[in-house]
């Protein structure tokens, strides 16, 4: 690794050591490094796939069984996806007691799989781990529905009201979830270090979060391949992959703590 990058990592290590409440914000750059199925729009599993999860009216449709099986296979792939080095490194901040929360644009649930507790993950674009009834909003674990489809059930419908089930993700054109957005803003305003990882922040309200943090006096660390809109504001800006850089930062923090 270049000397310049090593110095930047050392600076980031110091910021992490000095921080008490770190907000980690993750975009597709974090999930592209894990074993997720690829989408047409990006190399990571993004909300672009949501439309593929809208369950059309199944009943009376001759292709119903085939479609169910395709869906089931997609669910299996999501279930089998494993966290990357980046996810595990972020989870270590939690073990150290420094992680306030993870705000993520990803819908794959891999932060939780890597060990970040459920109550510390704010999913701005929803989650593929859950299905939601389009009629009564009741939620179902995706894997349960996947298993019932795998056992040959034709339909994925709500057992309460018979409504269709759809993945609990935010589709294109849908407004961002108010609860999650509000929580994300609150945590961003109350952190002392905001780490923007693998996101170029093209969409609002996500793009506001680091601005709230900076306004409230937090330091900003950016790790991203390519540029992000807030590069000028960053205390430390590292042009690299999160999976390569983040474990080095954690390693550096640990060795300084051990001294
Ligand atoms: Zn229902």
Boltz pocket constraint, residues with backbone or C-beta under 6 A from the ligand:
constraints:
  - pocket:
      binder: B
      contacts: [[A, 133], [A, 134], [A, 135], [A, 136], [A, 137], [A, 138], [A, 158], [A, 159], [A, 160], [A, 161], [A, 162], [A, 163]]
      max_distance: 6.0
